[in-house]
């Protein structure tokens, strides 16, 4: 009886959220924006934070665990709304991980001077169903989360909408467009990897033979090799470091496996997060460097805490997706003798607790890639020249319309429109303004005149790469 009542209650809540359009439409334009948001069935307030010129809300929204079977339970998904004015366009952002509860404005939001809705990706805590049915963590379910949020908010924010995200968030924006192509007026995807064939990663190997300069590559490779040559003394240091911080290694299997994983991330991590000018921070003579110098360099770039149980746990949803749909890169290390490399790049399965079942579905990325190639419309992809993740990227084919792939010279995983060469920067800005419905007549006639509509705000606008330890998009 209790189970039946719980099922009925969940169904009533969900049916209520499906009627958002009527409820939101009933609210008058004079109603306070907080009241309008909270009038949406299934929407609740966590907190409101002040920011000059905006209203910023942290909210929970009731979502079905399974969009194909919405009666089978719900969970609370955390979102934020940076509200400027209902007469402005809206940017829908996700990073593909947790959502920040600090007011911030993504580049497209500044360009169009609009509102911003940000979504926490399902299964990242606290937006995780309890109990967690991990089979319901896939790109279609996540796209359906976005679709329902959009449908709930569209009656309030009735102007044009753009979706955006960086890295895994760029992937997320792309998948959303693939499954719900009628929702958004444009997509701006930053540094979005596209691993179409999971077991063919030679593009990454080619990338690492050319990126940067010979001198910089030699420095990085020497430090990485030396960290493996000095495995015994540095693992003693690692063991003490783990003991001092209460770190354990159950998921990855052993301290030795974790140590090698951190070291093998070193070269990739440098190019993902650093610039060529940062090569001066890398020990120039690795063979004669002290153990502490080697340790500190690897720790600064890769992070020895990451492959511990405590470091991996927050990112279980990512590694689950990498091992079931997204794919993960595997690269080789020809400059390191085989005797020093015991495990190589380990698969995502090694970073997810064994209690969670995983089966890889190879068709998911091929489907998205084919769709983008042949059907992309109003899509902009921005990559960094020196970012490893851009070695396997999205491309637009003959069937695409008003879609672009640009590369920012010298930039890393933080590449953006502002970092493009002048003509591409102007074109990208003009297209974003046009898709958002706010391009002036001057910009429409002369795209080279396009500029962001809002002034840069050092606190609100984020231009730095979103750094995460270890190898993740």
C-alpha positions in Angstrom: 0.0 0.0 0.0 2.8 2.4 0.9 4.6 1.6 -2.3 1.5 2.3 -4.3 1.0 5.6 -2.6 4.6 6.6 -3.2 4.2 5.7 -6.9 1.0 7.8 -7.1 2.6 10.7 -5.4 5.6 10.6 -7.8 3.2 10.5 -10.8 1.2 13.4 -9.5 4.3 15.5 -9.1 5.5 14.6 -12.5 2.2 15.3 -14.2 2.2 18.6 -12.5 5.6 19.5 -13.9 4.4 18.6 -17.4 1.8 21.3 -17.2 4.4 24.1 -16.8 3.4 26.0 -19.9 -0.1 26.8 -18.7 1.0 27.7 -15.2 3.8 30.0 -16.4 1.7 31.6 -19.0 -0.9 32.5 -16.4 1.7 34.6 -14.5 1.5 38.2 -15.6 4.5 40.2 -16.7 4.3 42.3 -13.6 4.9 39.3 -11.3 8.3 39.1 -9.5 10.6 36.8 -11.4 11.2 34.7 -8.3 7.5 34.1 -8.0 7.2 33.3 -11.7 10.0 30.7 -11.4 8.5 29.1 -8.3 5.1 29.0 -9.9 6.5 26.3 -12.2 5.3 22.9 -10.8 8.3 20.9 -9.5 10.5 24.0 -9.1 11.8 25.0 -5.6 14.2 27.6 -4.3 17.5 26.6 -2.6 18.7 30.2 -2.3 18.9 33.6 -4.0 22.3 35.4 -4.2 22.6 39.1 -5.0 24.6 40.4 -8.0 24.4 43.9 -9.3 22.3 44.1 -12.5 21.0 40.6 -12.1 18.9 38.2 -9.9 20.7 34.9 -9.3 18.7 31.8 -8.1 19.8 28.4 -7.1 16.9 26.0 -7.7 15.8 22.4 -7.6 13.7 21.0 -10.4 11.8 17.7 -10.2 12.9 15.3 -13.0 12.0 11.8 -13.9 14.7 9.2 -13.3 13.7 7.7 -16.7 12.2 9.9 -19.3 10.9 6.9 -21.2 9.0 5.7 -18.1 8.3 8.9 -16.0 6.1 7.1 -13.5 9.2 5.1 -12.2 10.4 7.7 -9.8 11.8 11.3 -9.7 14.9 13.1 -8.5 15.8 16.7 -7.7 18.1 18.3 -10.3 20.0 21.4 -9.3 19.9 24.4 -11.7 20.7 28.1 -11.5 19.2 31.1 -13.2 21.1 34.3 -13.8 18.2 36.6 -14.6 18.7 39.9 -16.5 15.3 40.5 -18.2 12.7 38.4 -19.8 13.0 40.6 -22.9 16.6 39.4 -23.5 17.7 36.1 -25.1 18.7 33.2 -22.8 21.8 31.0 -22.8 21.5 27.4 -21.6 24.8 26.3 -20.1 26.1 23.1 -18.7 29.7 22.1 -18.0 28.7 18.4 -18.0 29.6 18.0 -14.3 28.4 19.9 -11.2 26.9 23.3 -11.5 28.5 26.3 -9.8 26.3 28.1 -7.3 28.4 31.3 -7.7 27.0 33.8 -10.1 29.0 33.6 -13.4 28.4 34.5 -17.0 29.6 32.4 -20.0 31.0 34.0 -23.1 27.8 33.7 -25.2 25.8 35.2 -22.3 28.1 38.3 -22.4 28.0 38.5 -26.2 24.2 38.6 -26.3 23.8 40.4 -23.0 21.2 37.8 -21.9 19.9 35.6 -19.2 21.7 32.3 -18.3 20.2 29.0 -17.2 22.8 26.5 -15.9 22.2 22.8 -15.3 23.9 20.3 -13.2 24.4 17.0 -15.1 22.4 14.1 -13.8 24.1 11.7 -11.3 26.6 14.4 -10.2 25.8 15.0 -6.6 23.4 16.2 -5.3 21.5 15.7 -8.6 21.6 11.9 -8.2 18.5 9.6 -7.9 18.4 7.5 -4.7 18.9 4.7 -5.2 21.0 5.3 -8.3 20.1 3.2 -11.3 23.2 3.8 -13.4 21.6 2.5 -16.5 19.6 5.7 -16.6 22.8 7.8 -17.0 23.1 8.3 -20.8 23.3 11.1 -23.3 19.6 10.9 -24.3 18.4 11.0 -20.7 20.6 14.0 -20.0 19.4 15.7 -23.2 15.8 15.1 -22.1 16.6 16.7 -18.7 17.6 19.9 -20.7 14.5 19.6 -22.9 12.2 19.6 -19.9 14.0 22.5 -18.2 13.7 24.5 -21.5 10.0 23.7 -21.8 9.4 24.8 -18.2 11.2 28.1 -18.6 10.4 29.0 -22.2 7.0 30.5 -21.2 8.9 33.0 -19.0 12.0 33.5 -21.2 10.2 33.7 -24.5 13.0 35.2 -26.7 15.7 33.2 -28.5 17.7 30.5 -26.7 21.3 29.3 -27.3 22.9 26.2 -25.7 26.6 26.3 -24.8 29.2 24.4 -22.8 32.9 23.7 -22.6 34.6 20.3 -23.0 32.1 17.7 -21.7 29.6 20.6 -21.6 30.3 21.2 -25.3 29.6 17.6 -25.9 26.4 17.9 -23.9 25.2 20.9 -25.9 25.9 19.0 -29.1 24.0 15.9 -27.9 21.1 18.1 -26.8 20.9 19.5 -30.3 21.0 16.1 -31.9 18.1 14.8 -29.9 16.0 18.0 -29.6 17.0 20.1 -32.7 13.9 22.3 -32.5 14.6 23.7 -29.0 17.6 26.0 -29.5 18.2 28.7 -32.0 21.9 28.1 -31.9 24.7 26.0 -30.3 28.1 27.3 -29.2 30.3 24.2 -28.2 33.7 24.8 -26.9 36.6 22.3 -27.1 34.1 19.4 -27.5 35.9 16.0 -28.0 34.3 13.6 -30.5 35.6 10.0 -30.0 33.7 8.3 -32.9 35.7 5.1 -32.9 36.8 4.3 -29.3 39.6 1.9 -30.2 41.2 4.1 -32.9 43.1 6.9 -31.2 46.1 7.5 -33.5 45.1 11.2 -33.9 46.2 11.8 -30.3 49.6 10.2 -30.9 50.1 12.4 -34.0 49.1 15.4 -32.0 51.8 14.8 -29.4 54.5 14.6 -32.0 53.8 18.1 -33.2 52.3 20.2 -30.4 54.4 23.1 -29.1 58.2 23.0 -29.8 60.8 20.3 -29.8 62.4 21.8 -26.7 59.1 21.9 -24.7 58.1 18.3 -25.7 61.6 17.1 -24.8 61.4 18.7 -21.3 57.9 17.2 -20.6 58.8 13.7 -21.9 62.0 13.7 -19.8 60.2 14.5 -16.6 57.5 11.9 -17.3 60.1 9.2 -18.0 62.1 10.2 -15.0 59.1 9.8 -12.7 58.7 6.2 -13.9 62.5 5.5 -13.6 62.3 6.8 -10.0 59.2 4.8 -9.3 60.5 3.2 -6.1 61.5 6.3 -4.1 58.6 8.4 -5.4 56.1 5.7 -4.6 57.5 5.7 -1.0 56.7 9.5 -1.0 53.3 8.8 -2.4 52.6 6.2 0.3 53.4 8.7 3.0 51.4 11.4 1.2 48.4 9.0 1.1 48.7 8.0 4.7 49.0 11.7 5.8 45.8 12.6 4.0 43.7 9.4 4.5 43.7 8.4 0.9 42.9 4.8 -0.3 43.1 3.0 -3.6 40.3 0.4 -3.7 38.7 1.5 -7.0 41.9 1.7 -9.1 43.3 -1.4 -7.4 46.6 -0.3 -5.9 48.9 2.6 -5.2 51.2 1.5 -8.0 48.4 1.7 -10.5 47.3 5.1 -9.3 50.9 6.4 -9.4 51.4 5.3 -13.0 48.0 6.8 -14.0 49.1 10.2 -12.5 52.4 10.1 -14.2 51.0 9.1 -17.6 48.6 12.1 -17.5 51.5 14.5 -17.1 52.2 15.4 -20.7 48.5 15.5 -21.7 47.6 17.6 -18.6 50.3 20.2 -19.4 49.0 20.9 -22.9 45.4 20.7 -21.8 45.8 23.4 -19.1 49.0 25.3 -19.8 50.4 27.5 -22.6 53.7 27.1 -24.5 55.1 30.0 -22.4 54.7 27.8 -19.3 57.4 25.4 -20.5 59.9 27.5 -18.6 58.3 26.0 -15.4 59.2 22.5 -16.3 62.6 21.2 -15.1 65.1 21.6 -17.9 67.4 18.7 -16.9 65.1 15.9 -15.5 67.9 13.4 -15.0 69.7 15.7 -12.6 66.6 17.1 -10.9 65.8 16.2 -7.3 63.1 13.8 -6.4 61.1 16.7 -5.0 61.4 18.6 -8.2 60.1 15.7 -10.2 57.3 15.1 -7.7 56.3 18.7 -7.5 56.1 19.1 -11.3 54.0 16.0 -11.7 51.8 16.9 -8.8 51.2 20.4 -10.0 50.1 19.3 -13.5 48.5 15.9 -12.8 47.6 15.8 -9.1 48.6 12.9 -7.0 45.4 13.0 -5.1 43.2 12.3 -8.1 43.4 8.5 -8.6 42.7 7.9 -4.9 39.2 6.7 -4.0 38.5 10.1 -2.6 39.6 11.9 -5.8 37.7 9.6 -8.1 34.4 9.4 -6.3 33.0 12.8 -7.4 33.7 11.9 -11.0 32.2 8.4 -11.1 29.4 9.7 -13.4 32.0 10.9 -16.0 34.0 7.7 -16.0 30.8 5.6 -16.2 29.7 7.6 -19.3 33.2 7.3 -20.8 33.1 3.6 -20.4 29.5 3.2 -21.7 29.1 5.8 -24.5 31.5 8.6 -24.8 34.7 6.7 -25.2 38.2 7.5 -23.8 41.5 8.2 -25.4 44.5 5.8 -25.4 47.9 7.1 -26.3 51.3 5.6 -26.5 54.7 6.6 -25.1 57.4 5.7 -27.6 60.0 7.7 -25.7 59.7 5.6 -22.5 61.1 2.1 -22.5 58.4 -0.6 -22.1 60.0 -1.9 -18.9 58.9 1.3 -17.1 55.3 1.3 -18.3 53.3 -1.5 -16.5 49.7 -0.6 -17.2 49.5 2.1 -19.9 46.5 4.3 -20.2 43.9 2.5 -18.1 40.3 2.2 -19.3 37.4 4.0 -17.6 36.3 0.7 -16.1 39.3 0.9 -13.7 38.0 4.2 -12.3 34.5 3.1 -11.5 33.6 0.9 -8.5 33.1 -2.7 -9.5 29.6 -2.7 -7.9 28.4 -0.5 -10.9 28.0 -2.6 -14.0 29.2 -1.1 -17.3 28.8 -2.2 -21.0 30.2 0.0 -23.8 27.7 1.0 -26.6 29.9 1.9 -29.6 27.0 3.3 -31.8 26.2 6.3 -29.6 29.1 8.6 -30.8 28.9 7.5 -34.4 25.2 8.5 -34.4 26.0 12.0 -33.1 28.9 12.5 -35.4 26.9 11.5 -38.4 24.1 13.8 -37.4 26.4 16.8 -36.9 28.2 16.1 -40.2 24.9 16.0 -42.2 22.4 18.0 -40.3 24.1 20.6 -38.2 22.4 24.0 -38.3 23.4 27.1 -36.4 26.3 25.3 -34.7 29.7 26.8 -33.8 32.6 24.6 -32.5 35.6 26.3 -31.1 38.9 24.4 -30.4 42.3 25.3 -29.0 45.3 24.7 -31.2 47.4 23.1 -28.4 44.5 21.3 -26.7 44.9 17.5 -26.9 41.1 17.0 -26.8 40.8 18.7 -30.1 42.8 16.0 -31.9 39.4 14.2 -32.3 36.8 16.9 -33.0 33.5 17.5 -34.6 33.4 18.5 -38.2 30.6 19.9 -40.4 29.9 18.4 -43.8 28.1 19.4 -47.0 24.7 18.8 -45.3 25.4 21.3 -42.5 24.0 24.9 -42.7 25.3 28.0 -41.1 27.7 26.0 -39.0 31.4 26.4 -38.3 34.5 24.9 -36.8 37.2 27.3 -35.7 40.6 26.9 -34.0 42.1 29.5 -31.6 45.8 29.7 -32.3 48.1 28.8 -29.3 45.2 28.2 -27.0 44.5 25.3 -24.7 41.4 23.7 -23.3 40.2 27.2 -22.4 39.8 28.3 -26.0 37.0 30.7 -26.8 35.7 33.1 -29.4 37.8 35.9 -27.9 40.9 33.9 -28.8 40.1 33.4 -32.5 41.9 35.3 -35.2 40.2 38.6 -36.0 38.0 37.7 -39.0 36.8 34.4 -37.4 36.2 36.2 -34.0 34.0 38.8 -35.8 32.1 36.2 -37.8 31.5 33.9 -34.8 30.3 36.9 -32.7 28.0 38.0 -35.5 26.5 34.6 -35.9 25.9 34.3 -32.2 24.2 37.7 -32.1 22.1 36.7 -35.1 21.0 33.3 -33.7 20.1 35.0 -30.5 17.9 37.5 -32.4 19.9 40.6 -31.2 22.1 41.4 -34.2 21.8 45.0 -35.2 21.2 46.0 -38.8 24.9 47.2 -38.9 26.1 43.8 -37.8 23.8 42.0 -40.3 25.2 44.1 -43.1 28.8 44.1 -41.8 29.7 41.1 -39.6 33.2 42.5 -39.0 31.6 45.1 -36.7 30.2 42.5 -34.3 31.2 42.9 -30.7 29.8 41.6 -27.4 26.8 43.6 -26.2 27.7 43.5 -22.5 30.8 45.0 -21.0 33.4 42.5 -19.6 32.9 41.9 -15.8 36.0 40.5 -14.2 34.0 38.8 -11.4 31.1 37.6 -13.6 32.8 36.6 -16.8 34.9 33.5 -16.8 37.6 33.3 -19.4 40.1 30.9 -17.7 40.1 27.2 -18.5 38.0 25.2 -16.0 40.8 23.1 -14.5 40.1 19.6 -13.3 42.8 17.3 -12.1 43.8 14.4 -14.3 42.7 13.5 -17.8 39.0 14.4 -18.3 37.3 16.7 -20.8 
